Amino acid sequence: MVGLLSLRELGELGIIQIVEQSLGSSSQAFVGFGDDISAVRIQGNQVAVLKTDMLVGSTDIPPGMTKRQAAWKAVVANVSDLAAKGVKPLAGLVAMGLPSNLKQSDVQQIARGLSEAARAYSFPIVGGDTNASEDLVLSIALFALAPPKRLVLRSGARDGDVVAVTGKFGSTAAGLKALISYEMLPEELPRELYNAVYRPRARLDVGLKLATSRALTSSIDSSDGLAWSLHQLSESSEVGILIEDVPVSNGASAFARKHHLRDVDLALYGGEEYELVVTVPPRNFSRAHRAARGSLTRIGVVTGKFRGVSMKSEGTIRPVKKKGWEHFRSQ
């Protein structure tokens, strides 16, 4: 019945659609709902770029993660979405929901993590808010300015474009599975998996260089999972994507062999890996590869022959599930 669906049934996207329908569109919005960021027209030849995302303790903090590491991760998650648009953050705000049982030392660790991450990406956190909360909540908001033509959105992929990614995938999924399913301690993780889980990094420098090269047609970050991000590009651009190869990290492959898992599943469906997923016209790929200093790897092609995401393996084409991290449904 209408109106009686639970949040788990609606999922994050369904909730966003309800809010979007109520708020409507604004004549000032250059980028509204449906992308990684929002942008508003201001005077002059620039748009104000806005990004907010929150970290919630019960869903976003894995076993063994310190408050300092959690604060670092909260900032990285926001910066990564700006990186995908090719925009540098200029300033940030942080709103903190703090459980009453936290100690002074916990707050100091949160502040240290926020400070370290902001310095790492060269912007100040200039204010925010605090409130009492049953769970730890760190909500970051970032502000930037950019020329309208500089923004690389999800919606520009075209038939024949190359699909490419930065980095390799699966380390975070392998690390989280080791911690949760196999009850490993953080110090028992191989270094590659440990860093992926507890010290993630946003590809801001690469994103800025790719945007400056003007070689891309679309871009998204992979924080909700490679497969999920590819589906988002497919839907926003109204095209299909055919994957020919998935670059799997050495750590994920080793973990998969040890535990009799499919490493490609770890790479496709893991999430919380802050790589960039982009589309590039073939004539521009060399330019994009140079701009990314060699960190760009071709994984497939955009096609107008079908919609959705499929993968070619051993001569057979199979659909890639639209699966990844979606709040409420993934909890």
N, C-alpha and C positions, 0 to 999 in steps of 0.2 A: 504493500500500500504506500501511496505517496506520503512522504514525510516521516515514515516509520523505520527507515533504514538505520541501522547502527553505524557508528563511525567506522568500525571495522569493515562493514559492507560498502560504505561510501569510498573509503580510502582517501588519501591526501588529495588526489586530483579531483575527486567528487566534491570534497569540502571547498576547495579553491573555486570550483565552478559555481557553487552556491553563492559564495561571497562576491565573486565577479559579477554575477547576474544582478545582485542587489546594488552594488556600487555603480555599475554601468561604466561606460567609457568616458574619458575626459579629453577635451580638445587640446589640452596641454600635454597629454601623454604621447611621447615619442615611441616608447616601448612600455606596454602595460603588462597585464597578466599573460602568462604563457611562455615566458623566457626566464633565463637565469637571473636577470636583473630587471629593474625598471628605469625608465629615463623620462625626464620631463623637459619640455622646451623652456628655455630661458632667453633673456635678451642676448643678442649677438649671435655668433656662429657656433655656439656650443649647446650641449644638453647637460643637465644635471643627472648623473647616474647614481642610482640608489640601490643598495643591497642590504638585506637583513636575513639572518638565519640564526637559529638558536640551538644550543646544545643542552640536552636534558639528561641528567645523571642516569636514570633508570634505563634509557634506551640508547644512549650515545657514548657511555663510558664503559669500556671493557674491563674485565677483571685485572686488577693490579695497576691501573692507570692512576697516577697521582693527580692532585688538584692542579698542579703546575702544568702537567702534560695536557689535562683536559682544557685548560684555558688556552694553551697553544693551539690545540686542535680546533677550538671554537673559532679562533681568528682565521686559521688556515682554510676552513670550510668556506668562509665568506670571501677571502681573497681569491680562492680558486675560481669562483664564479666570475669575478671581475677579470681574472686572467683569461678566461675563455672568451670574453668580449673584447679583449685587447685594451683594457683600461686600468690605469694605476690609481689605487686609493689615495685620497688626499687627507682624509680624516675619518675617525671612527668614534662611535659611542658604544657603551656596554651597559646593559640592564641586567642586574644580577638578582635572581631569586635564591635566597640563602636559607637552608634549614637551620633552626635554632640550636641544633646540637653541634654545629661547626665550631671550631676553635679559632682564636686569633691567628694561629699559625696557618690554618687552612686558608683564611682570607689573604694572608701574606703570600702564600704559594699561588693562589689564583692571580693576584696582582702581578707577581713575578712572571707567570706564564703569559699574561696579556702583554706586559711590557716587552718581553723578549720577542714575541711574535710581531708586535707592531714595529719594533726596531728592525727586525729581519726583513720586513717589506716596506720600510722607510715611510711610515706615516704615523701621526700621533693619535692616541685615543684621548679625546678632549673632554669627555664627560659621560653622563649616563644616569642610572637610577639603581636603587636597591630596595628590596622588599623581602618580607618573610615568605618562605615557601616550604612545602613539605618535601620537595625534591630540589636538588641543585639545578638551577637554570642559568645559563649564560647566553644572553641574546645580544648579538653583535650587529651593529648597523654601520655601513660604510658609505662614504660620499666621494664622488669623483666628478670630474668635468671632462668632456670629450667632444670633438667635432662629430656631428651626426653620422657622417660617412665613415668614421673610424670604427664604429661599433660592428662587431661580427656577430650576427644573430643566429638563431637556430634555423631560420626559415629560408635560407638562400641556396641550399643544395640543388644542383641541377643534373639532369640526365648526362651521364658520361664523366662526371667529376670523380676524382680519386678520393677514397676515404682513407684517412691516415690518423695515426695516434702518436703521442709522445710516450716514451717509456714502454715498460712491460707490465703485465697484469698477473694478478693472482696472489701476490705476497700478503696483502692484508687479509684476504679470505682465508688463506692457509694459516696465518697467525691467529686469527680469531677462532678458527676451528680447533686449533691446537689448544688454545686457552679454555674454550668453552666445552667442546665435545670430548677432548682428551685430558682436560684438567691439568695442563702443563702450567708451570710457573713462568712468569715473564722472563726471569733470568735463564730459563731453559730453552728459550726460543733462539734459533739461529739469528745472527745479527741482522740479516736482510729482513726477516719477518718481524723482528722486534722494532726496527726503525719504521717499517710500514705501519704498524699498529700504533706505536707510542710517539713517533716523531715524524708525522707526515709533512710533506712540503707541497706548497702550491707552485705551479709552473708560471709564475708571474712574468719573469724575464722573457721566457719563450713566447708567452702570449702577447706581450707588448711588441716583440720583434716581428711576430707573424702578422699582427694587425698593421704594423708600419709597412710591411712588405706589400700589402694590399693584394695578396695572392689567394686569400681564402674566400669561399662563398658562404660557409656556415661553420659554427663552432659551438661546442658544449663541453663542460667538464664531466669527468667520469665518476663523480662521487657517489652516484646512486647505482653504479654498476655499469660495465661496458655495454652489455646487452640492452639494458634499460635506456642508456644514453643514445644508443644507435636508433632505438625505436622512437625516442623523442625527436631526433633529427628527421627521421623518416616521416613522422606525422606532421611536424611543423612545416616541412618543405614539400609535403605531398608527393613523395617519391619512394622508391624502394631502395634497399641497400643489400648488396650481395657481398658477403664476407668471404675472402679467399684464404685468410691466414689470421691467427690470433697470436700475438707475441706474448708468450708465457715466461714469467721470471724463473730464473734458475731455482730460487728458493721454493716457489710453488710447485715446480716440476719434481723436485726432490721430495717434498712433503707428500705429493700425490702418489709417487711410486712407493713410498714407505707405507702408506695407509691404504693402498689399492683404490685410489680415487682417480677421477678424470681431471687432469690438470686444466684442460680447456674449460671445464665447468667452473673451476675456481676463478679462472681469468674472466669469464663472461658474466658470472652472476654474483660476484663478491661485493663490490661497492667499497666506498671509503678509500678509493685510490684517486688522487687528485691530478690525474693526467688530463690532457686535452684530446678531444676527438673532433677532427676537422674534415671539411671537404674542400678540394682544390681542383680547379680545372687542370687537365693534363699539361697544358702549355705552361702553367704556373708552378708545377710541382718542384722543379729544380730551384726556382727562386724561393719557394717556401722552405725547402730542405736547407738551403744555405742560411736563410734567416733564422731557422731553428738550430743552427750549428750542428746539423747532422742528427738531431734527436727525433726526427720525424720518420715514421715507418708506414709504408703503404700496407693496408690490410684488406682493401676491397674497392668496390666501385658503386657509384650511384646509378640506378637504372629507372627508366620510366616504364618498364615492362610489367612491373608488379608493385604493390605496396607492401610495407612491412620490411622485416629483416630476415634474410636467409643466409645460409652458409654452404659453400661448396666444399665437399670433402670426398676424395677418392671418386670423383666423377659423379657424385650424387649431390643434389641440392635439397637441403632440408630447412624448414623454418627454424629460426632462433626464437625461443620463448621470450615473451615480454615479461622478464622477471628480473628483479633487483630489489633495492631497498625502497619501500614506499611506506611512509608513516601510517600507523593504525593497522594496515594490512600486514605489515612485516613484523609487528610486535609479537 
